[in-house]
């Protein structure tokens, strides 16, 4: 079992990688991982060395034995999709070399313009998996729905406060299955007040506010190649 105190500290405090003053924020559902209890404890222990809401992505992945993402720039499908989108928005060529360079030197790090966040803190292999009922005695971890219900409001409020305070240039929300949560973070509904554009097979939603542009996209794992990101980048550019 995972010790209650450190697990609750992690759940209540950890939000992601980078710095709040970054211009580009990427918000996902949850981090991939947690295939075993040992992996999960290793991740929590790494965070415990910092005990802050944000930590350095490169340092953390080195701590948990996944340094290859930063020393070699190994392909990470979700990250590469998000990096492709940023490059497309800035009108830069999307190349393997440039993606590796961004991942190694400017991805969720202390000096990064890319802030990597998750609405929910516990790592999981997929949204269909739930292992924490076996790994913890915390009652709200009995089911995923209990966990979401316990944490959603306070984490949404925290993100809203940080957005208002830091006024990022763009906040991206990826994954359409979480739309009901994304709509609670942003000032208005993506579907009602946002501009919806079909790009290829998928929909892209842009919601403008006074200081920050909010963008909802499919999960990058569903999108192959560069064309979608290049076209989506052109759509988003018009709102910046």
C-alpha positions in Angstrom: 0.0 0.0 0.0 1.0 3.6 -0.6 1.4 5.5 2.7 -1.6 7.8 3.2 0.2 11.0 4.2 2.6 11.3 1.3 -0.1 10.2 -1.2 -2.5 12.9 0.0 0.2 15.5 0.0 1.0 14.6 -3.6 -2.7 14.6 -4.6 -3.3 18.0 -3.0 -0.2 19.7 -4.2 1.2 18.4 -7.5 0.0 20.0 -10.8 2.8 19.6 -13.4 6.0 20.7 -14.9 7.5 24.1 -15.6 6.8 27.6 -14.4 3.5 29.5 -14.1 4.9 32.5 -16.0 5.2 30.4 -19.2 3.3 31.7 -22.2 2.1 28.3 -23.4 0.1 26.1 -21.1 -0.9 22.5 -22.0 -3.5 20.9 -19.8 -4.3 17.2 -20.0 -6.4 14.7 -18.0 -3.6 12.9 -16.2 -0.1 11.7 -16.6 0.6 8.4 -18.3 2.3 6.0 -15.9 1.4 4.1 -12.8 1.6 0.7 -14.4 2.9 -0.8 -11.1 2.7 0.4 -7.5 6.5 0.6 -7.6 6.4 3.0 -10.5 3.9 5.1 -8.7 5.8 5.3 -5.5 9.0 6.2 -7.4 7.1 9.1 -9.0 5.7 10.3 -5.7 9.0 10.0 -4.0 10.6 12.2 -6.7 8.0 14.9 -6.1 8.5 14.6 -2.4 12.0 15.9 -2.9 10.5 19.2 -4.1 7.1 19.3 -2.5 6.0 22.2 -4.8 3.0 22.5 -7.2 5.3 22.5 -10.2 8.6 20.7 -10.6 11.2 20.4 -13.4 10.2 17.8 -16.0 13.8 16.9 -16.9 14.9 16.5 -13.3 11.8 14.5 -12.4 12.2 12.1 -15.3 15.8 11.6 -14.5 14.9 10.8 -10.9 12.4 8.1 -12.0 14.7 6.5 -14.5 13.3 8.0 -17.8 16.2 10.3 -18.6 16.2 9.2 -22.2 13.4 11.7 -23.0 15.8 14.5 -22.3 19.3 13.1 -22.9 18.3 11.7 -26.2 15.1 13.4 -27.0 13.3 10.1 -27.3 9.9 10.3 -29.0 7.0 10.8 -26.6 3.8 10.8 -28.6 1.7 13.2 -26.5 4.6 15.7 -26.0 5.5 15.7 -29.7 2.0 16.4 -30.7 1.8 19.4 -28.4 5.2 20.6 -29.5 4.2 20.3 -33.1 1.2 22.6 -32.4 3.3 25.2 -30.7 5.7 25.2 -33.7 2.9 25.5 -36.1 1.4 28.5 -34.3 4.7 30.2 -34.4 5.1 29.5 -38.1 8.1 27.3 -37.6 9.0 24.1 -39.6 8.2 20.9 -37.8 11.2 18.6 -38.0 12.3 15.7 -35.9 15.5 17.5 -35.0 13.6 20.6 -33.8 11.2 18.5 -31.7 14.1 16.6 -30.0 15.8 19.9 -29.3 12.7 21.4 -27.7 12.1 18.3 -25.6 15.6 18.2 -24.4 16.0 21.9 -23.6 12.6 23.7 -23.3 9.9 21.3 -22.2 8.4 21.7 -18.7 11.7 22.9 -17.3 12.5 25.8 -14.9 13.4 28.1 -17.8 10.7 26.8 -20.2 8.0 28.7 -22.1 6.0 25.4 -22.0 4.0 24.6 -18.9 2.8 21.0 -18.7 -0.3 20.4 -16.5 -2.7 17.7 -15.6 -6.2 18.3 -14.2 -5.9 15.2 -12.0 -2.6 14.3 -10.4 -2.3 10.5 -10.2 -0.6 8.7 -13.1 -2.5 6.0 -14.8 -2.0 3.7 -17.9 -5.3 4.9 -19.3 -8.7 6.4 -18.3 -10.0 2.8 -18.3 -7.6 1.6 -15.7 -8.0 2.2 -12.0 -5.5 0.6 -9.6 -5.6 2.9 -6.6 -8.4 1.0 -4.8 -5.9 -1.7 -4.3 -2.9 0.5 -3.6 -4.4 2.9 -1.1 -6.8 3.0 1.9 -8.0 6.5 1.1 -11.8 6.2 0.7 -12.1 8.6 -2.2 -9.8 6.4 -4.3 -12.2 3.5 -4.2 -13.3 4.4 -7.8 -12.2 6.8 -10.4 -15.5 8.6 -10.2 -15.1 9.1 -6.5 -11.6 10.5 -7.1 -12.8 12.9 -9.8 -15.7 14.1 -7.6 -13.4 14.7 -4.6 -10.7 16.7 -6.5 -12.3 18.3 -9.6 -13.6 21.5 -8.0 -10.6 22.4 -6.0 -8.1 21.7 -8.8 -10.3 23.7 -11.3 -10.3 26.6 -8.9 -6.6 26.5 -8.5 -6.0 26.5 -12.3 -8.4 29.4 -12.6 -6.6 31.4 -10.0 -3.2 30.8 -11.7 -4.6 31.8 -15.1 -5.9 35.0 -13.7 -2.7 35.8 -11.9 -0.3 34.9 -14.8 -2.3 35.7 -17.9 -0.7 33.1 -20.2 -0.7 33.7 -23.9 -2.5 30.4 -24.8 -3.9 27.6 -22.7 -4.5 24.3 -24.6 -6.8 21.6 -23.3 -6.3 18.2 -25.0 -8.8 15.4 -24.9 -12.4 15.8 -25.9 -13.7 13.3 -23.3 -13.0 15.9 -20.5 -15.0 18.7 -22.1 -17.3 19.2 -19.1 -14.2 19.9 -17.0 -12.5 22.1 -19.6 -15.7 24.2 -19.7 -15.5 24.8 -16.0 -11.9 26.1 -16.2 -12.5 28.6 -19.0 -14.6 31.7 -18.7 -17.3 30.5 -21.1 -18.3 27.3 -22.9 -16.1 26.1 -25.7 -19.2 24.9 -27.6 -21.5 27.9 -27.0 -19.1 30.9 -27.1 -16.1 29.5 -28.7 -15.3 29.2 -32.4 -15.4 25.6 -33.7 -13.4 24.7 -36.8 -13.2 21.3 -38.3 -9.6 20.5 -39.2 -9.3 17.2 -41.1 -11.3 14.6 -39.1 -11.2 16.5 -35.8 -12.7 19.6 -34.3 -10.7 22.5 -32.9 -12.3 25.0 -30.5 -10.9 28.5 -29.8 -12.3 30.7 -27.0 -10.9 34.2 -26.8 -10.8 36.3 -23.6 -9.3 39.7 -22.8 -5.7 38.4 -22.1 -5.6 34.7 -22.8 -6.7 32.5 -25.7 -8.1 29.1 -24.7 -7.9 26.2 -27.2 -9.4 22.7 -27.0 -7.9 20.0 -29.2 -8.2 16.2 -29.5 -5.7 14.1 -27.6 -2.4 14.1 -29.7 -2.3 10.3 -29.5 -5.1 10.3 -32.0 -3.4 12.5 -34.6 -0.6 11.2 -36.9 1.7 13.3 -39.1 2.3 17.0 -39.2 -0.5 18.2 -41.5 -3.2 18.5 -38.9 -1.0 20.5 -36.6 0.1 22.8 -39.4 -3.5 23.6 -40.4 -4.6 23.9 -36.7 -1.8 26.3 -36.1 -3.0 28.6 -38.8 -6.5 28.7 -37.3 -5.1 29.5 -33.9 -2.8 32.2 -35.2 -5.7 34.3 -36.2 -6.9 34.6 -32.6 -3.5 35.6 -31.2 
